């Protein structure tokens, strides 16, 4: 046990970088800001590769980020309202303490993208394909905000890479357990792999892809990883029947988007059947 503890991931000493009067800079916010910056940079590169003006990535931020942020917070509050039911204000607005749902962010951001695409006269699906690798890479970076907040970790674990959690941040029933699965790290690594996969597919199969394919693949692959991460998490969550809500949502989205992607290309490459003479 002593050997295992020597190799565990240590808890951060504080979720704050520094404070100056009423202003506090937190690692959670820094991770989100860094993720947005990296996503914008990668989206610009993908747009340029697809023949679009790379400046569109920067121009789209005002249309995509605010509704994405609102959607992310709304999804979290609606699905975890028990956390705020007794004292909703100002708790529902305290995003610096964590609580952004990625599925809500994708929905909100896509709605903003539809407006941007209409204003600029471009294909929303083509833009979404260019943005998808950057978005999932931003998620990989943003997950480290959960590490600094000591939240959304998994079941107890004595693996060498287990995460130490401070006693005050351990959930009820686990106050004597020092280390847990670092689910933030699992999901972050998975998201990096999804990003690399999307970039590879976008280049390797560029001539056979349809607008929206990379977006579909992103949601499908991310949801596969999220499904397995959810099986490890022990934080309070909304339930659908006896299942964690996000476990159910991830499985439905993974299967649905995989089926849509398959059906879009089911007939690709088939030679048309010749009609019999005299038909």
C-alpha positions in Angstrom: 0.0 0.0 0.0 2.9 2.4 0.8 4.4 1.7 -2.6 1.0 2.4 -4.3 0.5 5.6 -2.4 4.0 6.8 -3.4 2.9 6.6 -7.0 -0.5 8.1 -6.8 -1.5 11.4 -8.4 -1.5 14.1 -5.7 -4.4 16.4 -5.0 -3.9 20.1 -5.9 -3.4 22.3 -2.9 -6.1 24.8 -4.1 -8.5 25.3 -7.0 -7.4 29.0 -7.1 -4.3 30.4 -8.8 -4.5 33.7 -7.0 -6.9 36.2 -5.5 -6.8 40.0 -5.7 -9.7 41.7 -3.8 -13.0 40.5 -5.3 -11.2 38.9 -8.3 -10.2 35.3 -8.1 -8.4 33.4 -10.9 -9.3 29.7 -10.8 -7.7 26.8 -12.6 -11.1 25.6 -13.8 -11.7 28.9 -15.7 -8.1 28.9 -17.0 -8.6 25.3 -18.4 -11.8 26.4 -20.1 -10.2 29.5 -21.6 -7.2 27.5 -22.8 -9.5 24.9 -24.3 -11.4 27.6 -26.3 -8.1 29.1 -27.6 -6.8 25.7 -28.7 -10.1 24.8 -30.3 -10.2 28.1 -32.2 -6.7 27.6 -33.5 -7.3 24.0 -34.7 -10.6 25.0 -36.2 -8.9 27.7 -38.2 -6.4 25.2 -39.5 -9.2 22.8 -40.5 -11.2 25.5 -42.2 -8.2 26.6 -44.2 -7.5 23.0 -45.3 -11.1 22.7 -46.4 -10.8 25.9 -48.5 -12.5 28.3 -46.2 -11.1 31.5 -44.7 -9.5 30.6 -41.4 -10.6 33.9 -39.9 -14.1 32.4 -39.8 -13.0 30.5 -36.7 -12.4 33.7 -34.8 -15.5 35.4 -36.1 -17.7 32.5 -35.0 -16.7 32.7 -31.3 -19.3 35.3 -30.4 -22.0 33.2 -32.0 -20.9 29.8 -30.6 -19.3 30.3 -27.2 -22.0 32.2 -25.3 -24.9 29.9 -26.3 -22.6 26.9 -25.8 -21.8 28.1 -22.3 -25.4 28.7 -21.5 -26.4 25.3 -22.8 -23.6 23.6 -20.8 -24.8 25.3 -17.6 -28.4 24.7 -18.3 -27.9 21.0 -19.0 -26.0 20.6 -15.7 -28.6 22.5 -13.6 -31.6 20.7 -15.1 -30.0 17.2 -14.7 -28.5 17.9 -11.3 -31.1 20.2 -9.9 -31.1 18.4 -6.5 -27.8 20.2 -5.9 -29.6 23.6 -6.1 -33.2 22.8 -5.1 -32.9 24.1 -1.5 -30.9 27.2 -2.3 -30.9 27.8 -6.1 -29.6 31.4 -6.1 -26.8 32.3 -6.5 -25.7 28.6 -6.8 -27.0 28.0 -10.3 -24.8 30.8 -11.5 -21.6 29.8 -9.7 -19.9 28.1 -12.7 -16.4 28.6 -11.2 -17.2 25.8 -8.8 -17.8 23.4 -11.7 -20.9 22.2 -13.4 -20.9 22.4 -17.2 -22.5 19.6 -19.2 -20.7 18.9 -22.5 -23.9 17.7 -24.3 -25.6 20.9 -23.4 -22.6 22.8 -24.7 -22.7 21.0 -28.0 -26.4 21.7 -28.4 -26.1 25.3 -27.5 -23.0 25.8 -29.6 -24.6 24.2 -32.6 -27.6 26.4 -32.4 -25.3 29.4 -32.4 -23.4 27.9 -35.3 -26.6 27.7 -37.3 -27.2 31.4 -36.9 -23.6 32.2 -37.8 -23.7 30.0 -40.9 -26.9 31.7 -42.0 -25.4 35.2 -41.5 -22.1 34.3 -43.3 -23.7 32.1 -46.0 -21.6 29.0 -45.3 -22.5 25.4 -44.6 -23.1 24.8 -40.9 -22.2 21.1 -41.2 -19.0 21.8 -43.0 -18.0 24.3 -40.3 -19.0 21.8 -37.6 -16.8 19.2 -39.2 -13.9 21.6 -39.1 -14.6 22.5 -35.5 -15.2 19.0 -34.1 -11.5 18.0 -33.6 -10.8 21.3 -31.8 -13.9 20.9 -29.6 -13.0 17.5 -28.4 -9.4 18.7 -27.8 -10.8 21.6 -25.8 -12.8 19.0 -23.7 -9.5 17.1 -23.0 -8.0 20.3 -21.7 -11.1 21.4 -19.8 -11.3 18.1 -17.9 -8.2 19.1 -16.0 -10.4 21.8 -14.3 -12.2 18.9 -12.6 -8.8 17.8 -11.2 -8.1 21.2 -9.7 -11.6 21.3 -8.2 -11.3 17.7 -6.9 -14.6 16.6 -8.4 -16.1 14.0 -10.7 -13.6 11.3 -9.7 -14.4 7.6 -9.8 -14.6 4.7 -7.5 -12.0 3.9 -4.9 -8.8 2.6 -6.4 -5.3 1.5 -5.3 -3.9 1.5 -8.8 -0.5 3.3 -9.1 -2.2 6.2 -11.0 -5.1 6.6 -8.5 -5.9 10.1 -7.5 -5.5 11.3 -3.9 -8.6 13.3 -2.8 -8.5 15.6 0.3 -10.8 14.4 3.1 -13.1 17.4 2.8 -13.8 16.5 -0.9 -14.5 12.8 -0.4 -18.2 11.8 -0.8 -20.2 10.4 2.1 -19.4 6.8 2.8 -15.8 7.2 1.5 -14.3 9.5 4.0 -11.7 6.9 5.0 -10.7 6.1 1.4 -7.7 8.2 0.2 -7.5 7.4 -3.5 -9.9 7.1 -6.4 -10.0 6.5 -10.1 -8.9 9.7 -11.9 -11.8 9.7 -14.4 -10.9 13.2 -15.5 -7.6 11.8 -16.7 -9.3 8.8 -18.5 -11.7 11.1 -20.3 -9.0 13.6 -21.2 -6.8 10.9 -22.7 -9.8 9.5 -24.6 -10.7 12.9 -26.0 -7.1 13.4 -27.3 -7.4 10.0 -29.1 -10.8 11.0 -30.5 -9.2 14.3 -31.8 -6.4 12.4 -33.5 -8.9 10.0 -35.0 -11.1 12.7 -36.4 -8.1 14.5 -38.0 -6.9 11.2 -39.5 -10.4 10.3 -40.9 -10.9 13.9 -42.2 -7.7 13.6 -44.3 -7.6 9.9 -45.2 -11.2 9.7 -46.4 -11.6 13.4 -47.5 -13.0 12.4 -51.0 -15.7 10.1 -49.6 -16.9 12.1 -46.6 -20.1 14.1 -46.6 -20.7 17.3 -44.7 -21.6 16.4 -41.1 -19.7 13.1 -41.1 -16.9 14.3 -38.8 -19.5 15.8 -36.4 -21.4 12.5 -36.3 -18.2 10.6 -35.7 -17.2 13.0 -32.9 -20.4 12.6 -31.0 -20.3 8.8 -31.4 -16.7 8.3 -30.3 -16.9 10.8 -27.5 -20.1 9.1 -26.2 -18.4 5.7 -26.3 -15.7 7.0 -24.0 -18.1 8.8 -21.8 -20.1 5.6 -21.4 -17.2 3.8 -19.8 -16.1 6.7 -17.7 -19.7 7.0 -16.3 -19.5 3.4 -15.2 -16.7 4.4 -12.8 -18.0 7.6 -11.4 -19.6 7.8 -8.0 -20.6 11.5 -7.8 -24.4 12.3 -7.5 -26.1 12.1 -10.8 -29.6 12.2 -12.2 -31.2 8.8 -12.8 -33.2 7.4 -15.6 -34.7 4.3 -14.1 -31.8 2.7 -12.2 -29.1 4.1 -14.5 -27.0 7.2 -14.3 -28.6 9.7 -16.7 -25.4 10.4 -18.6 -24.7 6.7 -18.9 -28.1 6.3 -20.6 -27.6 9.5 -22.8 -24.1 8.5 -23.9 -25.2 5.0 -24.9 -28.2 6.3 -26.9 -26.1 9.0 -28.6 -23.3 6.6 -29.5 -25.6 4.0 -31.1 -27.9 6.6 -32.8 -25.0 8.6 -34.4 -23.2 5.5 -35.4 -26.4 4.3 -37.1 -26.9 7.6 -38.9 -23.3 7.6 -40.1 -23.6 4.0 -41.3 -26.9 4.8 -43.2 -25.4 7.8 -44.8 -22.8 5.6 -46.5 -24.6 2.3 -46.7 -25.0 2.6 -50.5 -21.7 4.3 -51.2 -19.5 2.3 -53.6 -22.3 0.0 -54.8 -22.7 -0.3 -58.5 -26.2 0.3 -59.7 -28.1 -2.9 -60.5 -28.8 -3.3 -64.2 -32.4 -3.5 -65.1 -33.4 -6.5 -67.2 -34.0 -5.8 -70.9 -37.6 -5.2 -71.7 -38.5 -3.8 -68.3 
